[in-house]
Amino acid sequence: MLKNKHYLGDEYYPAIIDRETFDKAEQERMRRAAALGRIKEPEKQEEIQIPTVFHTKPAEQTFDDPFL
């Protein structure tokens, strides 16, 4: 509940808690998550190379009348 920034207030919502309390709650939440091993660094993903140039071999047959 205390990680929702709307509780600090903005142009639509009134402030329910002050910034200091919000920051302390976030620090405590992160401390507990670290103690339980729940903080994981995102794995580095390999960059995918997608081919953008395609080659086709030339046509082997030619026709005089394309409608035949």
PDB file of N, CA, C, O and CB in Angstrom:
ATOM      1  N   MET A   1       0.825  -1.193   0.000  1.00  0.00           N
ATOM      2  CA  MET A   1       0.000   0.000   0.000  1.00  0.00           C
ATOM      3  C   MET A   1       0.867   1.253   0.000  1.00  0.00           C
ATOM      4  O   MET A   1       0.543   2.226  -0.681  1.00  0.00           O
ATOM      5  CB  MET A   1      -0.937   0.000   1.205  1.00  0.00           C
ATOM      6  N   LEU A   2       1.962   1.241   0.754  1.00  0.00           N
ATOM      7  CA  LEU A   2       2.770   2.453   0.851  1.00  0.00           C
ATOM      8  C   LEU A   2       3.754   2.635  -0.294  1.00  0.00           C
ATOM      9  O   LEU A   2       4.568   3.558  -0.247  1.00  0.00           O
ATOM     10  CB  LEU A   2       3.515   2.449   2.134  1.00  0.00           C
ATOM     11  N   LYS A   3       3.714   1.804  -1.305  1.00  0.00           N
ATOM     12  CA  LYS A   3       4.571   2.064  -2.454  1.00  0.00           C
ATOM     13  C   LYS A   3       3.805   2.760  -3.580  1.00  0.00           C
ATOM     14  O   LYS A   3       4.354   2.976  -4.660  1.00  0.00           O
ATOM     15  CB  LYS A   3       5.177   0.759  -2.962  1.00  0.00           C
ATOM     16  N   ASN A   4       2.561   3.105  -3.339  1.00  0.00           N
ATOM     17  CA  ASN A   4       1.750   3.839  -4.301  1.00  0.00           C
ATOM     18  C   ASN A   4       2.015   5.336  -4.116  1.00  0.00           C
ATOM     19  O   ASN A   4       1.719   5.894  -3.059  1.00  0.00           O
ATOM     20  CB  ASN A   4       0.229   3.506  -4.126  1.00  0.00           C
ATOM     21  N   LYS A   5       2.566   5.979  -5.136  1.00  0.00           N
ATOM     22  CA  LYS A   5       2.948   7.391  -5.035  1.00  0.00           C
ATOM     23  C   LYS A   5       1.747   8.335  -4.993  1.00  0.00           C
ATOM     24  O   LYS A   5       1.908   9.522  -4.710  1.00  0.00           O
ATOM     25  CB  LYS A   5       3.836   7.763  -6.200  1.00  0.00           C
ATOM     26  N   HIS A   6       0.558   7.830  -5.268  1.00  0.00           N
ATOM     27  CA  HIS A   6      -0.620   8.691  -5.202  1.00  0.00           C
ATOM     28  C   HIS A   6      -0.900   9.146  -3.773  1.00  0.00           C
ATOM     29  O   HIS A   6      -1.559  10.165  -3.568  1.00  0.00           O
ATOM     30  CB  HIS A   6      -1.838   7.965  -5.766  1.00  0.00           C
ATOM     31  N   TYR A   7      -0.403   8.395  -2.776  1.00  0.00           N
ATOM     32  CA  TYR A   7      -0.604   8.796  -1.385  1.00  0.00           C
ATOM     33  C   TYR A   7       0.168  10.053  -1.032  1.00  0.00           C
ATOM     34  O   TYR A   7      -0.135  10.699  -0.030  1.00  0.00           O
ATOM     35  CB  TYR A   7      -0.200   7.676  -0.456  1.00  0.00           C
ATOM     36  N   LEU A   8       1.161  10.412  -1.838  1.00  0.00           N
ATOM     37  CA  LEU A   8       1.902  11.655  -1.617  1.00  0.00           C
ATOM     38  C   LEU A   8       1.114  12.860  -2.114  1.00  0.00           C
ATOM     39  O   LEU A   8       1.415  13.997  -1.750  1.00  0.00           O
ATOM     40  CB  LEU A   8       3.265  11.597  -2.314  1.00  0.00           C
ATOM     41  N   GLY A   9       0.130  12.618  -2.922  1.00  0.00           N
ATOM     42  CA  GLY A   9      -0.697  13.697  -3.461  1.00  0.00           C
ATOM     43  C   GLY A   9      -0.183  14.152  -4.813  1.00  0.00           C
ATOM     44  O   GLY A   9       1.018  14.116  -5.078  1.00  0.00           O
ATOM     45  N   ASP A  10      -1.085  14.572  -5.648  1.00  0.00           N
ATOM     46  CA  ASP A  10      -0.763  15.178  -6.934  1.00  0.00           C
ATOM     47  C   ASP A  10      -1.917  16.091  -7.310  1.00  0.00           C
ATOM     48  O   ASP A  10      -2.702  16.470  -6.441  1.00  0.00           O
ATOM     49  CB  ASP A  10      -0.507  14.092  -8.039  1.00  0.00           C
ATOM     50  N   GLU A  11      -2.044  16.454  -8.574  1.00  0.00           N
ATOM     51  CA  GLU A  11      -3.091  17.405  -8.953  1.00  0.00           C
ATOM     52  C   GLU A  11      -4.503  16.846  -8.789  1.00  0.00           C
ATOM     53  O   GLU A  11      -5.472  17.605  -8.778  1.00  0.00           O
ATOM     54  CB  GLU A  11      -2.889  17.838 -10.380  1.00  0.00           C
ATOM     55  N   TYR A  12      -4.626  15.516  -8.662  1.00  0.00           N
ATOM     56  CA  TYR A  12      -5.947  14.922  -8.512  1.00  0.00           C
ATOM     57  C   TYR A  12      -6.201  14.388  -7.103  1.00  0.00           C
ATOM     58  O   TYR A  12      -7.291  14.554  -6.556  1.00  0.00           O
ATOM     59  CB  TYR A  12      -6.120  13.811  -9.512  1.00  0.00           C
ATOM     60  N   TYR A  13      -5.186  13.744  -6.520  1.00  0.00           N
ATOM     61  CA  TYR A  13      -5.330  13.111  -5.206  1.00  0.00           C
ATOM     62  C   TYR A  13      -4.784  14.008  -4.096  1.00  0.00           C
ATOM     63  O   TYR A  13      -3.758  14.661  -4.289  1.00  0.00           O
ATOM     64  CB  TYR A  13      -4.611  11.756  -5.184  1.00  0.00           C
ATOM     65  N   PRO A  14      -5.448  14.055  -2.938  1.00  0.00           N
ATOM     66  CA  PRO A  14      -4.891  14.800  -1.802  1.00  0.00           C
ATOM     67  C   PRO A  14      -3.774  13.979  -1.140  1.00  0.00           C
ATOM     68  O   PRO A  14      -3.774  12.750  -1.217  1.00  0.00           O
ATOM     69  CB  PRO A  14      -6.010  15.142  -0.762  1.00  0.00           C
ATOM     70  N   ALA A  15      -2.839  14.653  -0.503  1.00  0.00           N
ATOM     71  CA  ALA A  15      -1.736  13.974   0.177  1.00  0.00           C
ATOM     72  C   ALA A  15      -2.252  13.299   1.444  1.00  0.00           C
ATOM     73  O   ALA A  15      -2.923  13.932   2.260  1.00  0.00           O
ATOM     74  CB  ALA A  15      -0.594  14.972   0.516  1.00  0.00           C
ATOM     75  N   ILE A  16      -1.937  12.008   1.608  1.00  0.00           N
ATOM     76  CA  ILE A  16      -2.336  11.261   2.796  1.00  0.00           C
ATOM     77  C   ILE A  16      -1.153  11.099   3.740  1.00  0.00           C
ATOM     78  O   ILE A  16      -1.319  11.153   4.959  1.00  0.00           O
ATOM     79  CB  ILE A  16      -2.903   9.887   2.408  1.00  0.00           C
ATOM     80  N   ILE A  17       0.050  10.899   3.182  1.00  0.00           N
ATOM     81  CA  ILE A  17       1.269  10.788   3.997  1.00  0.00           C
ATOM     82  C   ILE A  17       2.300  11.765   3.459  1.00  0.00           C
ATOM     83  O   ILE A  17       2.204  12.216   2.318  1.00  0.00           O
ATOM     84  CB  ILE A  17       1.833   9.326   3.990  1.00  0.00           C
ATOM     85  N   ASP A  18       3.285  12.090   4.287  1.00  0.00           N
ATOM     86  CA  ASP A  18       4.328  13.011   3.843  1.00  0.00           C
ATOM     87  C   ASP A  18       5.458  12.224   3.153  1.00  0.00           C
ATOM     88  O   ASP A  18       5.517  10.997   3.244  1.00  0.00           O
ATOM     89  CB  ASP A  18       4.883  13.832   5.049  1.00  0.00           C
ATOM     90  N   ARG A  19       6.337  12.937   2.476  1.00  0.00           N
ATOM     91  CA  ARG A  19       7.423  12.323   1.713  1.00  0.00           C
ATOM     92  C   ARG A  19       8.377  11.542   2.613  1.00  0.00           C
ATOM     93  O   ARG A  19       8.865  10.483   2.219  1.00  0.00           O
ATOM     94  CB  ARG A  19       8.194  13.390   0.944  1.00  0.00           C
ATOM     95  N   GLU A  20       8.650  12.048   3.812  1.00  0.00           N
ATOM     96  CA  GLU A  20       9.576  11.379   4.728  1.00  0.00           C
ATOM     97  C   GLU A  20       9.056   9.992   5.130  1.00  0.00           C
ATOM     98  O   GLU A  20       9.815   9.023   5.125  1.00  0.00           O
ATOM     99  CB  GLU A  20       9.800  12.244   5.984  1.00  0.00           C
ATOM    100  N   THR A  21       7.785   9.894   5.471  1.00  0.00           N
ATOM    101  CA  THR A  21       7.189   8.603   5.837  1.00  0.00           C
ATOM    102  C   THR A  21       7.192   7.649   4.648  1.00  0.00           C
ATOM    103  O   THR A  21       7.475   6.460   4.798  1.00  0.00           O
ATOM    104  CB  THR A  21       5.750   8.797   6.353  1.00  0.00           C
ATOM    105  N   PHE A  22       6.880   8.173   3.474  1.00  0.00           N
ATOM    106  CA  PHE A  22       6.881   7.361   2.260  1.00  0.00           C
ATOM    107  C   PHE A  22       8.273   6.795   1.984  1.00  0.00           C
ATOM    108  O   PHE A  22       8.413   5.614   1.667  1.00  0.00           O
ATOM    109  CB  PHE A  22       6.399   8.192   1.061  1.00  0.00           C
ATOM    110  N   ASP A  23       9.309   7.642   2.105  1.00  0.00           N
ATOM    111  CA  ASP A  23      10.679   7.196   1.861  1.00  0.00           C
ATOM    112  C   ASP A  23      11.131   6.165   2.892  1.00  0.00           C
ATOM    113  O   ASP A  23      11.797   5.192   2.538  1.00  0.00           O
ATOM    114  CB  ASP A  23      11.627   8.388   1.870  1.00  0.00           C
ATOM    115  N   LYS A  24      10.778   6.366   4.157  1.00  0.00           N
ATOM    116  CA  LYS A  24      11.136   5.404   5.205  1.00  0.00           C
ATOM    117  C   LYS A  24      10.457   4.049   4.953  1.00  0.00           C
ATOM    118  O   LYS A  24      11.074   3.002   5.147  1.00  0.00           O
ATOM    119  CB  LYS A  24      10.737   5.952   6.598  1.00  0.00           C
ATOM    120  N   ALA A  25       9.210   4.070   4.528  1.00  0.00           N
ATOM    121  CA  ALA A  25       8.495   2.826   4.237  1.00  0.00           C
ATOM    122  C   ALA A  25       9.140   2.105   3.054  1.00  0.00           C
ATOM    123  O   ALA A  25       9.244   0.878   3.062  1.00  0.00           O
ATOM    124  CB  ALA A  25       7.006   3.110   3.943  1.00  0.00           C
ATOM    125  N   GLU A  26       9.568   2.841   2.054  1.00  0.00           N
ATOM    126  CA  GLU A  26      10.220   2.244   0.892  1.00  0.00           C
ATOM    127  C   GLU A  26      11.573   1.636   1.281  1.00  0.00           C
ATOM    128  O   GLU A  26      11.921   0.548   0.822  1.00  0.00           O
ATOM    129  CB  GLU A  26      10.407   3.297  -0.218  1.00  0.00           C
ATOM    130  N   GLN A  27      12.327   2.337   2.121  1.00  0.00           N
ATOM    131  CA  GLN A  27      13.608   1.803   2.589  1.00  0.00           C
ATOM    132  C   GLN A  27      13.399   0.515   3.382  1.00  0.00           C
ATOM    133  O   GLN A  27      14.142  -0.450   3.200  1.00  0.00           O
ATOM    134  CB  GLN A  27      14.345   2.844   3.452  1.00  0.00           C
ATOM    135  N   GLU A  28      12.412   0.490   4.247  1.00  0.00           N
ATOM    136  CA  GLU A  28      12.126  -0.705   5.046  1.00  0.00           C
ATOM    137  C   GLU A  28      11.658  -1.858   4.151  1.00  0.00           C
ATOM    138  O   GLU A  28      12.037  -3.009   4.372  1.00  0.00           O
ATOM    139  CB  GLU A  28      11.057  -0.393   6.118  1.00  0.00           C
ATOM    140  N   ARG A  29      10.856  -1.557   3.168  1.00  0.00           N
ATOM    141  CA  ARG A  29      10.385  -2.583   2.239  1.00  0.00           C
ATOM    142  C   ARG A  29      11.552  -3.183   1.465  1.00  0.00           C
ATOM    143  O   ARG A  29      11.616  -4.399   1.286  1.00  0.00           O
ATOM    144  CB  ARG A  29       9.349  -1.998   1.268  1.00  0.00           C
ATOM    145  N   MET A  30      12.470  -2.346   1.006  1.00  0.00           N
ATOM    146  CA  MET A  30      13.638  -2.833   0.272  1.00  0.00           C
ATOM    147  C   MET A  30      14.583  -3.608   1.191  1.00  0.00           C
ATOM    148  O   MET A  30      15.182  -4.593   0.761  1.00  0.00           O
ATOM    149  CB  MET A  30      14.382  -1.661  -0.384  1.00  0.00           C
ATOM    150  N   ARG A  31      14.725  -3.187   2.432  1.00  0.00           N
ATOM    151  CA  ARG A  31      15.578  -3.900   3.389  1.00  0.00           C
ATOM    152  C   ARG A  31      15.035  -5.299   3.633  1.00  0.00           C
ATOM    153  O   ARG A  31      15.795  -6.267   3.646  1.00  0.00           O
ATOM    154  CB  ARG A  31      15.677  -3.123   4.723  1.00  0.00           C
ATOM    155  N   ARG A  32      13.733  -5.412   3.825  1.00  0.00           N
ATOM    156  CA  ARG A  32      13.116  -6.723   4.058  1.00  0.00           C
ATOM    157  C   ARG A  32      13.196  -7.608   2.811  1.00  0.00           C
ATOM    158  O   ARG A  32      13.421  -8.813   2.916  1.00  0.00           O
ATOM    159  CB  ARG A  32      11.650  -6.553   4.485  1.00  0.00           C
ATOM    160  N   ALA A  33      13.015  -7.016   1.654  1.00  0.00           N
ATOM    161  CA  ALA A  33      13.104  -7.793   0.417  1.00  0.00           C
ATOM    162  C   ALA A  33      14.526  -8.319   0.221  1.00  0.00           C
ATOM    163  O   ALA A  33      14.712  -9.458  -0.209  1.00  0.00           O
ATOM    164  CB  ALA A  33      12.677  -6.935  -0.796  1.00  0.00           C
ATOM    165  N   ALA A  34      15.529  -7.495   0.533  1.00  0.00           N
ATOM    166  CA  ALA A  34      16.916  -7.933   0.406  1.00  0.00           C
ATOM    167  C   ALA A  34      17.231  -9.039   1.408  1.00  0.00           C
ATOM    168  O   ALA A  34      17.959  -9.977   1.084  1.00  0.00           O
ATOM    169  CB  ALA A  34      17.872  -6.750   0.605  1.00  0.00           C
ATOM    170  N   ALA A  35      16.692  -8.940   2.619  1.00  0.00           N
ATOM    171  CA  ALA A  35      16.939  -9.955   3.634  1.00  0.00           C
ATOM    172  C   ALA A  35      16.325 -11.296   3.236  1.00  0.00           C
ATOM    173  O   ALA A  35      16.847 -12.352   3.594  1.00  0.00           O
ATOM    174  CB  ALA A  35      16.384  -9.500   4.982  1.00  0.00           C
ATOM    175  N   LEU A  36      15.232 -11.254   2.507  1.00  0.00           N
ATOM    176  CA  LEU A  36      14.577 -12.477   2.070  1.00  0.00           C
ATOM    177  C   LEU A  36      15.074 -12.965   0.704  1.00  0.00           C
ATOM    178  O   LEU A  36      14.621 -13.997   0.209  1.00  0.00           O
ATOM    179  CB  LEU A  36      13.088 -12.260   2.019  1.00  0.00           C
ATOM    180  N   GLY A  37      16.003 -12.222   0.101  1.00  0.00           N
ATOM    181  CA  GLY A  37      16.535 -12.619  -1.197  1.00  0.00           C
ATOM    182  C   GLY A  37      15.574 -12.388  -2.336  1.00  0.00           C
ATOM    183  O   GLY A  37      15.605 -13.127  -3.320  1.00  0.00           O
ATOM    184  N   ARG A  38      14.737 -11.406  -2.237  1.00  0.00           N
ATOM    185  CA  ARG A  38      13.727 -11.152  -3.279  1.00  0.00           C
ATOM    186  C   ARG A  38      14.129 -10.073  -4.266  1.00  0.00           C
ATOM    187  O   ARG A  38      13.356  -9.733  -5.162  1.00  0.00           O
ATOM    188  CB  ARG A  38      12.427 -10.767  -2.641  1.00  0.00           C
ATOM    189  N   ILE A  39      15.321  -9.533  -4.114  1.00  0.00           N
ATOM    190  CA  ILE A  39      15.783  -8.511  -5.057  1.00  0.00           C
ATOM    191  C   ILE A  39      16.679  -9.199  -6.063  1.00  0.00           C
ATOM    192  O   ILE A  39      17.721  -9.749  -5.709  1.00  0.00           O
ATOM    193  CB  ILE A  39      16.538  -7.337  -4.331  1.00  0.00           C
ATOM    194  N   LYS A  40      16.274  -9.165  -7.298  1.00  0.00           N
ATOM    195  CA  LYS A  40      17.040  -9.799  -8.369  1.00  0.00           C
ATOM    196  C   LYS A  40      17.375  -8.751  -9.419  1.00  0.00           C
ATOM    197  O   LYS A  40      16.549  -7.913  -9.781  1.00  0.00           O
ATOM    198  CB  LYS A  40      16.251 -10.985  -9.001  1.00  0.00           C
ATOM    199  N   GLU A  41      18.596  -8.824  -9.887  1.00  0.00           N
ATOM    200  CA  GLU A  41      19.007  -7.945 -10.973  1.00  0.00           C
ATOM    201  C   GLU A  41      18.462  -8.526 -12.274  1.00  0.00           C
ATOM    202  O   GLU A  41      18.472  -9.743 -12.456  1.00  0.00           O
ATOM    203  CB  GLU A  41      20.569  -7.789 -11.026  1.00  0.00           C
ATOM    204  N   PRO A  42      17.995  -7.686 -13.165  1.00  0.00           N
ATOM    205  CA  PRO A  42      17.496  -8.209 -14.437  1.00  0.00           C
ATOM    206  C   PRO A  42      18.635  -8.844 -15.227  1.00  0.00           C
ATOM    207  O   PRO A  42      19.745  -8.313 -15.265  1.00  0.00           O
ATOM    208  CB  PRO A  42      16.828  -7.088 -15.264  1.00  0.00           C
ATOM    209  N   GLU A  43      18.356  -9.973 -15.850  1.00  0.00           N
ATOM    210  CA  GLU A  43      19.362 -10.661 -16.641  1.00  0.00           C
ATOM    211  C   GLU A  43      19.602  -9.896 -17.934  1.00  0.00           C
ATOM    212  O   GLU A  43      18.678  -9.369 -18.554  1.00  0.00           O
ATOM    213  CB  GLU A  43      18.932 -12.112 -16.935  1.00  0.00           C
ATOM    214  N   LYS A  44      20.867  -9.853 -18.318  1.00  0.00           N
ATOM    215  CA  LYS A  44      21.200  -9.169 -19.554  1.00  0.00           C
ATOM    216  C   LYS A  44      20.767 -10.056 -20.718  1.00  0.00           C
ATOM    217  O   LYS A  44      21.160 -11.218 -20.810  1.00  0.00           O
ATOM    218  CB  LYS A  44      22.726  -8.839 -19.628  1.00  0.00           C
ATOM    219  N   GLN A  45      19.964  -9.496 -21.590  1.00  0.00           N
ATOM    220  CA  GLN A  45      19.469 -10.258 -22.724  1.00  0.00           C
ATOM    221  C   GLN A  45      20.364 -10.015 -23.924  1.00  0.00           C
ATOM    222  O   GLN A  45      20.848  -8.905 -24.147  1.00  0.00           O
ATOM    223  CB  GLN A  45      18.010  -9.884 -23.046  1.00  0.00           C
ATOM    224  N   GLU A  46      20.574 -11.074 -24.692  1.00  0.00           N
ATOM    225  CA  GLU A  46      21.383 -10.952 -25.889  1.00  0.00           C
ATOM    226  C   GLU A  46      20.641 -10.127 -26.937  1.00  0.00           C
ATOM    227  O   GLU A  46      19.420 -10.204 -27.073  1.00  0.00           O
ATOM    228  CB  GLU A  46      21.743 -12.340 -26.445  1.00  0.00           C
ATOM    229  N   GLU A  47      21.411  -9.347 -27.661  1.00  0.00           N
ATOM    230  CA  GLU A  47      20.812  -8.546 -28.722  1.00  0.00           C
ATOM    231  C   GLU A  47      20.522  -9.462 -29.905  1.00  0.00           C
ATOM    232  O   GLU A  47      21.405 -10.179 -30.375  1.00  0.00           O
ATOM    233  CB  GLU A  47      21.747  -7.361 -29.142  1.00  0.00           C
ATOM    234  N   ILE A  48      19.318  -9.437 -30.367  1.00  0.00           N
ATOM    235  CA  ILE A  48      18.905 -10.310 -31.464  1.00  0.00           C
ATOM    236  C   ILE A  48      19.168  -9.595 -32.787  1.00  0.00           C
ATOM    237  O   ILE A  48      18.743  -8.458 -32.992  1.00  0.00           O
ATOM    238  CB  ILE A  48      17.397 -10.705 -31.334  1.00  0.00           C
ATOM    239  N   GLN A  49      19.874 -10.283 -33.674  1.00  0.00           N
ATOM    240  CA  GLN A  49      20.142  -9.742 -35.004  1.00  0.00           C
ATOM    241  C   GLN A  49      19.077 -10.277 -35.967  1.00  0.00           C
ATOM    242  O   GLN A  49      19.028 -11.475 -36.244  1.00  0.00           O
ATOM    243  CB  GLN A  49      21.588 -10.121 -35.491  1.00  0.00           C
ATOM    244  N   ILE A  50      18.252  -9.406 -36.457  1.00  0.00           N
ATOM    245  CA  ILE A  50      17.205  -9.791 -37.402  1.00  0.00           C
ATOM    246  C   ILE A  50      17.676  -9.409 -38.798  1.00  0.00           C
ATOM    247  O   ILE A  50      17.980  -8.243 -39.047  1.00  0.00           O
ATOM    248  CB  ILE A  50      15.832  -9.104 -37.058  1.00  0.00           C
ATOM    249  N   PRO A  51      17.742 -10.375 -39.715  1.00  0.00           N
ATOM    250  CA  PRO A  51      18.200 -10.035 -41.069  1.00  0.00           C
ATOM    251  C   PRO A  51      17.200  -9.113 -41.759  1.00  0.00           C
ATOM    252  O   PRO A  51      15.990  -9.338 -41.720  1.00  0.00           O
ATOM    253  CB  PRO A  51      18.409 -11.314 -41.910  1.00  0.00           C
ATOM    254  N   THR A  52      17.725  -8.092 -42.377  1.00  0.00           N
ATOM    255  CA  THR A  52      16.854  -7.136 -43.065  1.00  0.00           C
ATOM    256  C   THR A  52      17.086  -7.138 -44.572  1.00  0.00           C
ATOM    257  O   THR A  52      16.361  -6.471 -45.310  1.00  0.00           O
ATOM    258  CB  THR A  52      17.075  -5.734 -42.514  1.00  0.00           C
ATOM    259  N   VAL A  53      18.089  -7.881 -45.034  1.00  0.00           N
ATOM    260  CA  VAL A  53      18.372  -7.965 -46.460  1.00  0.00           C
ATOM    261  C   VAL A  53      18.218  -9.420 -46.877  1.00  0.00           C
ATOM    262  O   VAL A  53      18.800 -10.312 -46.260  1.00  0.00           O
ATOM    263  CB  VAL A  53      19.803  -7.422 -46.796  1.00  0.00           C
ATOM    264  N   PHE A  54      17.448  -9.655 -47.909  1.00  0.00           N
ATOM    265  CA  PHE A  54      17.204 -10.999 -48.399  1.00  0.00           C
ATOM    266  C   PHE A  54      17.623 -11.085 -49.854  1.00  0.00           C
ATOM    267  O   PHE A  54      17.475 -10.127 -50.611  1.00  0.00           O
ATOM    268  CB  PHE A  54      15.724 -11.389 -48.230  1.00  0.00           C
ATOM    269  N   HIS A  55      18.143 -12.234 -50.237  1.00  0.00           N
ATOM    270  CA  HIS A  55      18.566 -12.453 -51.615  1.00  0.00           C
ATOM    271  C   HIS A  55      17.803 -13.663 -52.164  1.00  0.00           C
ATOM    272  O   HIS A  55      17.580 -14.645 -51.456  1.00  0.00           O
ATOM    273  CB  HIS A  55      20.119 -12.671 -51.705  1.00  0.00           C
ATOM    274  N   THR A  56      17.414 -13.573 -53.425  1.00  0.00           N
ATOM    275  CA  THR A  56      16.784 -14.707 -54.093  1.00  0.00           C
ATOM    276  C   THR A  56      17.591 -15.032 -55.339  1.00  0.00           C
ATOM    277  O   THR A  56      18.204 -14.151 -55.942  1.00  0.00           O
ATOM    278  CB  THR A  56      15.292 -14.405 -54.452  1.00  0.00           C
ATOM    279  N   LYS A  57      17.586 -16.273 -55.711  1.00  0.00           N
ATOM    280  CA  LYS A  57      18.305 -16.642 -56.923  1.00  0.00           C
ATOM    281  C   LYS A  57      17.471 -16.244 -58.139  1.00  0.00           C
ATOM    282  O   LYS A  57      16.245 -16.175 -58.055  1.00  0.00           O
ATOM    283  CB  LYS A  57      18.623 -18.167 -56.943  1.00  0.00           C
ATOM    284  N   PRO A  58      18.120 -15.988 -59.248  1.00  0.00           N
ATOM    285  CA  PRO A  58      17.368 -15.562 -60.434  1.00  0.00           C
ATOM    286  C   PRO A  58      16.465 -16.688 -60.946  1.00  0.00           C
ATOM    287  O   PRO A  58      16.725 -17.866 -60.703  1.00  0.00           O
ATOM    288  CB  PRO A  58      18.333 -15.110 -61.547  1.00  0.00           C
ATOM    289  N   ALA A  59      15.416 -16.311 -61.649  1.00  0.00           N
ATOM    290  CA  ALA A  59      14.471 -17.281 -62.197  1.00  0.00           C
ATOM    291  C   ALA A  59      15.156 -18.137 -63.245  1.00  0.00           C
ATOM    292  O   ALA A  59      15.932 -17.633 -64.057  1.00  0.00           O
ATOM    293  CB  ALA A  59      13.245 -16.574 -62.801  1.00  0.00           C
ATOM    294  N   GLU A  60      14.872 -19.421 -63.229  1.00  0.00           N
ATOM    295  CA  GLU A  60      15.509 -20.334 -64.170  1.00  0.00           C
ATOM    296  C   GLU A  60      14.695 -20.508 -65.450  1.00  0.00           C
ATOM    297  O   GLU A  60      15.258 -20.821 -66.499  1.00  0.00           O
ATOM    298  CB  GLU A  60      15.724 -21.680 -63.515  1.00  0.00           C
ATOM    299  N   GLN A  61      13.396 -20.311 -65.380  1.00  0.00           N
ATOM    300  CA  GLN A  61      12.562 -20.478 -66.561  1.00  0.00           C
ATOM    301  C   GLN A  61      11.982 -19.132 -66.965  1.00  0.00           C
ATOM    302  O   GLN A  61      11.647 -18.300 -66.122  1.00  0.00           O
ATOM    303  CB  GLN A  61      11.437 -21.502 -66.302  1.00  0.00           C
ATOM    304  N   THR A  62      11.875 -18.944 -68.237  1.00  0.00           N
ATOM    305  CA  THR A  62      11.203 -17.758 -68.765  1.00  0.00           C
ATOM    306  C   THR A  62      10.092 -18.235 -69.698  1.00  0.00           C
ATOM    307  O   THR A  62      10.234 -19.267 -70.355  1.00  0.00           O
ATOM    308  CB  THR A  62      12.213 -16.802 -69.516  1.00  0.00           C
ATOM    309  N   PHE A  63       9.027 -17.516 -69.757  1.00  0.00           N
ATOM    310  CA  PHE A  63       7.880 -17.877 -70.578  1.00  0.00           C
ATOM    311  C   PHE A  63       7.576 -16.723 -71.527  1.00  0.00           C
ATOM    312  O   PHE A  63       7.695 -15.553 -71.162  1.00  0.00           O
ATOM    313  CB  PHE A  63       6.640 -18.216 -69.697  1.00  0.00           C
ATOM    314  N   ASP A  64       7.184 -17.070 -72.745  1.00  0.00           N
ATOM    315  CA  ASP A  64       6.824 -16.048 -73.731  1.00  0.00           C
ATOM    316  C   ASP A  64       5.474 -15.446 -73.374  1.00  0.00           C
ATOM    317  O   ASP A  64       5.301 -14.229 -73.437  1.00  0.00           O
ATOM    318  CB  ASP A  64       6.792 -16.643 -75.161  1.00  0.00           C
ATOM    319  N   ASP A  65       4.517 -16.288 -73.000  1.00  0.00           N
ATOM    320  CA  ASP A  65       3.179 -15.820 -72.658  1.00  0.00           C
ATOM    321  C   ASP A  65       2.922 -16.150 -71.181  1.00  0.00           C
ATOM    322  O   ASP A  65       2.818 -17.331 -70.851  1.00  0.00           O
ATOM    323  CB  ASP A  65       2.088 -16.476 -73.590  1.00  0.00           C
ATOM    324  N   PRO A  66       2.814 -15.175 -70.283  1.00  0.00           N
ATOM    325  CA  PRO A  66       2.650 -15.474 -68.869  1.00  0.00           C
ATOM    326  C   PRO A  66       1.302 -16.077 -68.506  1.00  0.00           C
ATOM    327  O   PRO A  66       1.127 -16.544 -67.381  1.00  0.00           O
ATOM    328  CB  PRO A  66       2.853 -14.241 -68.083  1.00  0.00           C
ATOM    329  N   PHE A  67       0.331 -16.080 -69.443  1.00  0.00           N
ATOM    330  CA  PHE A  67      -0.984 -16.614 -69.142  1.00  0.00           C
ATOM    331  C   PHE A  67      -1.127 -18.082 -69.495  1.00  0.00           C
ATOM    332  O   PHE A  67      -2.208 -18.644 -69.320  1.00  0.00           O
ATOM    333  CB  PHE A  67      -2.021 -15.828 -69.862  1.00  0.00           C
ATOM    334  N   LEU A  68      -0.095 -18.711 -69.977  1.00  0.00           N
ATOM    335  CA  LEU A  68      -0.168 -20.135 -70.320  1.00  0.00           C
ATOM    336  C   LEU A  68       0.129 -21.007 -69.174  1.00  0.00           C
ATOM    337  O   LEU A  68       0.107 -22.230 -69.308  1.00  0.00           O
ATOM    338  CB  LEU A  68       0.755 -20.461 -71.418  1.00  0.00           C
TER     339      LEU A  68
END
